[in-house]
Amino acid sequence: MSERRGNVLQASILRLVRRGAWSNAGKLLEKSHPGDIAEVLDHLTPGPRRALFDLLRSDELRAEALAMLEFAAGADLLGELDPERAGRIVRQMSSDDASVLLRELPRERADAILATLGEASEDVERLLGHAEDTAGALMSPDYFALEQDLSVEEAIERLRTSGEREASFYVYLVDERHNLVGVLSLRQLLMHDPHQRLSRFMTVDPIRVTTGADQEEVSRIVSRYDLLAVPVVDASNRLVGVVTVDDVIDVMREEATEDLLKLAGTTLEEVTSPGPLRAAWIRFPWLAVSFAGGLAGIWLLSRFEPVMQKMLQISFFLPAVLAMGGNVGSQCAMVVVRGLATGRLNVGELGRIVSNELGVGLLLALAFSLALFGAGTWMGFGSEKLPQVVAMGLFSSMVLAAALGTLLPLGFNRLGVDPAVASGPLVTMTIDILGIGVFFSIAYTVL
């Protein structure tokens, strides 16, 4: 029901924006949830987005909407404002959301905004000091932490007077040096005797991550252990922050989008509408690689000209052979890339991964090569050996594609390179070249 309401709101506001009815659009925004506002802003081009953003009734609402915008749209809006006004909005944001936005801005611009925050800038600057895409950069310093020797009654009173916290799912227990020693949920706290000590029923040695942990590893831990938040500690086990599940969801969405775009030979930057010239330059390198592969394929075909002159009909089957090989290779590459990204596949299990994907490739190759053999026989191009050749060529191409689609991402990962960066274009190009070579080598040998 809420999704339908959001869709109706989005359609209504977009219709008002197209008509230039800004006053009516502003009144509609006043009654809207920040998440719905962010969804509308995400679907607008920069000009109307800025105009609609200016119609929001308060800095608090602007801050909430900015924190929910996808990709770099929020940073773009913030960067267009003068530092004083941007600072007023940032002060309404949680420190982790503010650091994410400021990290997207040029350093000089971010420093100018930070200078307007006063004491509020301390937490934000601390988060900005951690490397991007790590738990330290993602965490919120706003959490509940209590001494382990408190009673339940004392703990509840402490929480009641401590004010609102963003990460209020769990209570983390620390020793006198602020080292993390345990955790308990708010439900556990309320269900126990008021005079019982927290150390008697806390979960000892809780799941945690360090500030330098990669954000993908954090998301895997939250998903694996079904957590609403995961504590972040420094090198000496001191509790410094907590990563909440809403931030993890953002990470998962961003990483999945990034992997898919890399497999297609582009990057996340293009999603933010950089303009035709910049977008073309982003796509150019891997398209150039594919183009070079196409030229290599043309040269390879010219080497087998005698085979095609002897039996022209064999070239009729080449598109099917290359298409099936390319599809199998892309499927294997996608499975391996996502498996590595989510932690379901481990490079240490290389033998199992390769044997599994090769097994799938062999079964599919056998099925489709038999089908092509039957189709070639039924078409009857005048040579009894032609169906045999094209079936063997398809089988070899698909098995080779399965091997390459599996091994190339694993090889990139072993070298410390993101396997999604080049797997898509490189797999396609390599399979096309080798597929032509294998197919016509079989034809040359048999015919």
C-alpha positions in Angstrom: 0.0 0.0 0.0 2.8 2.4 0.9 4.6 1.6 -2.3 1.5 2.5 -4.3 1.1 5.8 -2.3 4.8 6.6 -3.1 4.2 5.9 -6.8 1.1 8.1 -6.9 3.0 10.9 -5.1 5.9 10.6 -7.5 3.7 10.8 -10.5 1.8 13.7 -9.2 4.9 15.8 -8.3 6.6 15.0 -11.6 3.5 16.1 -13.4 3.4 19.4 -11.5 7.1 20.0 -12.1 6.6 19.5 -15.9 3.8 22.0 -15.8 5.9 24.5 -13.8 3.4 24.4 -10.9 6.1 24.8 -8.3 3.8 26.2 -5.6 1.4 23.2 -5.8 4.4 20.8 -5.9 5.8 22.4 -2.7 2.5 22.0 -0.9 2.4 18.3 -1.8 6.0 17.9 -0.6 5.0 19.3 2.8 2.8 16.2 3.4 5.3 13.7 2.1 7.7 11.3 3.8 11.5 12.1 3.2 11.9 8.7 1.5 9.2 9.6 -1.0 10.8 13.0 -1.6 14.2 11.4 -2.2 12.6 9.0 -4.7 11.1 12.0 -6.6 14.4 13.9 -6.6 16.3 10.8 -7.9 14.1 10.9 -11.0 14.6 14.5 -11.8 17.4 16.2 -13.9 19.7 18.5 -12.0 17.8 21.8 -12.7 14.3 20.7 -11.6 15.9 18.7 -8.7 17.5 21.8 -7.3 14.3 23.8 -7.7 12.2 21.2 -5.9 14.8 20.8 -3.2 14.6 24.6 -2.5 10.8 24.2 -1.9 11.3 21.9 1.1 10.0 23.6 4.2 12.9 23.0 6.6 16.6 22.2 6.8 15.7 19.1 8.8 13.6 17.8 6.0 16.2 18.7 3.5 18.8 16.8 5.5 16.6 13.7 5.7 16.0 13.7 2.0 19.7 14.2 1.1 20.6 11.2 3.3 18.3 9.0 1.3 19.3 10.1 -2.2 21.0 7.5 -4.4 24.6 7.7 -5.6 26.1 11.3 -5.8 22.8 13.2 -6.2 22.8 14.4 -2.6 26.4 15.6 -2.8 25.6 17.5 -6.0 22.8 19.3 -4.3 24.9 20.1 -1.2 27.8 21.3 -3.3 25.7 23.9 -5.1 24.8 25.6 -1.9 26.9 28.3 -0.2 28.9 26.9 2.8 26.7 28.6 5.5 23.5 27.2 4.2 25.0 23.8 3.5 26.4 23.7 7.0 22.9 24.4 8.5 21.6 21.3 6.6 24.6 19.1 7.6 24.1 20.0 11.3 20.7 18.3 11.0 22.2 15.0 9.7 23.7 12.1 11.6 27.5 12.2 11.4 27.8 9.1 9.3 25.4 10.4 6.7 27.1 13.8 6.7 30.5 12.2 6.2 29.3 10.2 3.2 28.0 13.3 1.5 31.1 15.4 2.3 33.4 12.7 1.0 31.8 13.0 -2.4 32.6 16.8 -2.6 35.9 18.4 -3.6 38.2 18.7 -0.6 38.1 22.5 -0.6 34.3 22.6 -0.7 34.0 20.0 2.1 36.5 21.9 4.3 34.5 25.1 3.8 31.3 23.4 5.0 33.1 21.7 7.9 34.3 25.1 9.1 30.7 26.2 9.6 29.8 23.3 11.9 31.8 24.2 15.0 31.9 21.4 17.6 29.5 19.3 15.5 32.4 18.8 13.0 34.5 16.6 15.3 32.6 13.3 14.7 32.3 14.0 11.0 36.0 14.7 10.6 36.8 11.6 12.6 34.8 9.5 10.1 36.4 11.3 7.2 39.8 10.3 8.5 39.0 6.6 7.8 39.6 5.1 4.3 36.6 5.1 2.0 34.5 2.0 1.8 35.6 0.7 5.2 33.7 0.1 8.4 35.3 3.2 9.9 33.9 5.4 7.2 30.5 3.7 7.3 30.0 3.6 11.1 27.9 5.9 13.3 29.5 7.0 16.6 26.0 7.4 18.1 25.3 4.2 20.1 24.5 2.9 23.6 27.5 1.7 25.6 27.3 0.9 29.3 29.6 -0.5 32.0 29.2 -4.3 32.4 28.9 -4.1 36.2 25.7 -2.0 36.2 22.4 -3.5 37.3 19.4 -3.7 35.0 17.7 -0.9 36.9 20.7 1.4 36.7 21.2 0.6 33.0 17.5 1.4 32.1 17.8 4.7 34.0 21.0 5.5 32.2 19.5 4.8 28.8 16.3 6.8 29.7 18.4 9.9 30.5 21.0 9.6 27.7 18.8 10.9 24.9 17.9 9.5 21.6 20.5 7.4 19.7 20.5 6.4 16.0 21.7 2.9 16.7 19.4 1.9 19.5 18.9 -1.8 18.7 21.5 -3.1 21.1 23.3 -2.1 24.3 27.1 -2.7 24.1 28.9 -3.4 27.3 32.5 -2.1 27.9 35.1 -2.3 30.6 36.9 0.5 32.3 39.1 1.0 29.2 36.1 1.1 26.9 37.0 -2.3 25.4 34.0 -4.2 24.0 33.2 -7.2 26.2 29.6 -8.0 25.6 26.2 -7.1 24.1 22.6 -7.5 24.9 19.3 -6.4 23.2 16.9 -3.9 24.7 14.4 -6.8 25.0 16.8 -8.8 27.1 17.4 -5.7 29.3 13.7 -5.3 30.0 13.0 -9.0 30.6 15.5 -9.5 33.5 15.3 -8.7 37.2 16.0 -5.0 37.9 18.8 -5.9 40.4 20.7 -8.4 38.2 24.1 -7.3 36.9 24.4 -7.0 33.1 27.5 -9.1 33.1 25.5 -12.1 34.3 23.4 -12.4 31.1 25.2 -10.5 28.4 26.4 -12.2 25.3 30.2 -12.5 25.7 32.6 -11.9 22.9 30.1 -10.4 20.4 30.5 -10.4 16.6 32.5 -7.3 15.7 34.5 -5.7 12.9 37.5 -3.4 12.9 37.6 0.1 11.5 39.6 -1.1 8.5 37.3 -3.9 7.5 35.9 -3.6 3.9 32.3 -2.5 3.7 31.4 -5.6 1.7 32.8 -7.8 4.5 30.6 -5.8 7.0 27.5 -6.4 4.9 28.4 -10.1 4.7 28.7 -10.4 8.5 25.4 -8.5 9.1 23.6 -10.8 6.6 25.3 -14.0 7.9 24.5 -13.5 11.5 21.1 -11.7 11.0 22.1 -8.6 12.9 20.5 -5.2 13.1 23.8 -3.6 13.8 27.5 -4.6 14.2 29.9 -2.9 16.6 33.1 -1.4 15.2 36.4 -1.5 17.3 39.8 -0.1 16.8 43.1 -2.1 16.8 43.0 -2.3 20.6 39.4 -3.5 20.8 38.1 -0.1 21.9 34.5 0.4 20.8 34.4 3.4 18.4 31.1 3.0 16.5 28.4 0.8 15.1 27.3 0.0 11.5 23.5 -0.2 11.3 21.5 -2.4 8.9 20.1 0.6 6.9 23.7 1.5 6.0 24.4 -2.1 5.1 21.4 -2.1 2.7 22.8 1.0 1.0 26.2 -0.8 0.7 24.6 -3.9 -0.8 22.6 -1.9 -3.3 25.6 0.2 -4.3 28.0 -2.8 -4.6 25.5 -4.8 -6.7 24.9 -1.9 -9.0 28.7 -1.3 -9.3 29.4 -4.9 -10.2 26.7 -5.0 -12.8 27.9 -1.8 -14.4 31.5 -3.1 -14.4 30.4 -6.3 -16.1 28.9 -4.2 -18.8 32.1 -2.2 -19.2 31.0 1.0 -17.5 31.1 2.6 -14.0 28.9 4.0 -11.3 29.9 7.5 -12.3 27.7 7.2 -15.5 24.6 6.7 -13.4 25.0 10.2 -12.0 24.4 11.7 -15.5 27.8 13.2 -16.3 26.8 14.2 -19.8 27.3 12.6 -23.2 31.0 13.4 -23.6 32.0 12.1 -20.2 29.7 9.0 -20.5 31.2 8.2 -23.9 34.8 8.5 -22.5 33.8 6.2 -19.6 32.6 3.5 -22.0 35.3 3.9 -24.5 38.2 1.8 -23.0 36.4 -1.5 -22.9 34.6 -0.9 -26.1 38.0 -0.3 -27.7 39.1 -3.7 -26.3 36.0 -5.3 -27.8 36.7 -3.6 -31.1 40.3 -4.8 -31.1 39.0 -8.3 -30.4 36.6 -8.0 -33.4 39.5 -7.1 -35.6 41.4 -10.1 -34.3 38.4 -12.2 -35.1 38.3 -10.9 -38.7 42.0 -11.6 -39.2 41.5 -15.1 -37.8 38.6 -15.8 -40.2 40.7 -14.7 -43.1 43.2 -17.5 -42.2 40.5 -20.0 -42.6 39.3 -18.7 -46.0 40.1 -22.0 -47.8 37.8 -23.9 -45.4 34.9 -21.5 -46.1 35.6 -21.6 -49.9 35.4 -25.4 -49.8 32.1 -25.4 -47.8 30.4 -22.0 -47.5 27.5 -23.4 -45.5 29.8 -23.8 -42.4 29.8 -20.1 -41.9 26.0 -20.1 -41.5 26.5 -21.8 -38.1 29.1 -19.4 -36.8 26.7 -16.8 -35.2 25.0 -19.6 -33.2 28.3 -21.0 -32.0 29.7 -17.6 -31.0 26.4 -16.5 -29.4 26.1 -19.7 -27.3 29.7 -19.5 -26.2 29.4 -15.9 -25.2 26.2 -16.5 -23.2 27.7 -19.4 -21.3 30.9 -17.4 -20.6 28.9 -14.4 -19.4 26.7 -16.5 -17.1 29.7 -18.2 -15.5 31.5 -14.9 -15.0 28.4 -13.4 -13.4 28.0 -16.3 -11.0 31.6 -16.2 -10.0 31.8 -12.4 -9.6 28.7 -12.2 -7.5 29.8 -15.3 -5.5 33.1 -13.6 -4.7 31.4 -10.3 -3.8 28.9 -11.9 -1.4 31.4 -14.3 0.1 29.6 -17.4 -1.1 32.6 -18.4 -3.2 36.1 -18.6 -1.8 39.3 -18.6 -3.9 40.6 -21.3 -1.6 38.0 -23.6 -3.0 39.3 -23.1 -6.6 38.9 -26.8 -7.5 35.3 -27.0 -6.4 34.3 -23.8 -8.2 36.0 -24.7 -11.5 34.7 -28.3 -11.5 31.1 -27.1 -10.7 31.0 -24.5 -13.5 32.7 -26.9 -15.9 30.2 -29.5 -15.1 27.4 -27.1 -15.8 29.1 -26.1 -19.1 29.6 -29.7 -20.2 25.9 -30.6 -19.6 24.7 -27.5 -21.5 27.3 -28.0 -24.3 26.2 -31.6 -24.8 22.5 -30.8 -24.9 22.9 -27.9 -27.4 25.5 -29.6 -29.6 23.1 -32.6 -30.0 20.3 -30.2 -30.9 22.6 -28.5 -33.5 23.6 -31.8 -34.9 20.0 -32.7 -35.4 19.2 -29.3 -36.9 22.1 -29.5 -39.3 21.2 -33.0 -40.4 17.6 -31.9 -41.0 18.6 -28.9 -43.0 20.8 -31.1 -45.2 23.4 -28.8 -46.8 24.9 -31.5 -48.9 27.7 -32.8 -46.7 27.3 -35.6 -44.2 30.2 -34.3 -42.2 28.8 -30.8 -41.7 26.4 -31.6 -38.8 29.3 -33.4 -37.1 31.6 -30.4 -37.5 29.2 -27.8 -36.3 28.1 -29.9 -33.3 31.7 -30.5 -32.3 32.5 -26.8 -32.8 29.6 -25.7 -30.6 30.5 -28.3 -27.9 34.1 -27.1 -27.8 33.2 -23.4 -27.8 30.7 -23.7 -24.9 33.1 -25.8 -22.7 35.9 -23.3 -23.4 33.6 -20.4 -22.6 32.6 -22.0 -19.3 36.3 -22.4 -18.4 37.2 -18.9 -19.3 34.1 -17.4 -17.7 35.1 -19.1 -14.4 38.9 -18.7 -14.5 39.2 -15.1 -15.6 37.3 -13.6 -12.6 39.1 -15.9 -10.2 42.4 -14.9 -11.8 41.6 -11.1 -11.4 40.6 -11.7 -7.8 43.8 -13.6 -7.0 45.8 -10.7 -8.5 44.0 -8.2 -6.2 42.0 -6.7 -9.1 38.2 -6.3 -8.9 37.0 -9.3 -10.9 34.0 -7.3 -12.2 36.3 -4.6 -13.8 37.2 -6.5 -16.9 35.4 -9.9 -16.7 32.4 -8.9 -18.9 34.1 -7.3 -22.0 37.3 -9.5 -21.7 35.3 -12.7 -21.4 33.2 -11.9 -24.4 36.2 -10.8 -26.6 38.3 -13.8 -25.6 35.5 -16.3 -26.2 34.8 -14.9 -29.6 38.4 -15.1 -30.7 39.0 -18.6 -29.3 35.6 -19.8 -30.5 36.4 -18.8 -34.1 39.8 -20.6 -33.8 38.4 -23.8 -32.3 35.4 -23.9 -34.6 37.4 -23.6 -37.8 40.3 -25.7 -36.6 37.8 -28.6 -36.1 36.3 -27.8 -39.6 39.8 -27.8 -41.2 40.7 -31.1 -39.5 37.5 -33.0 -40.3 36.8 -31.6 -43.8 
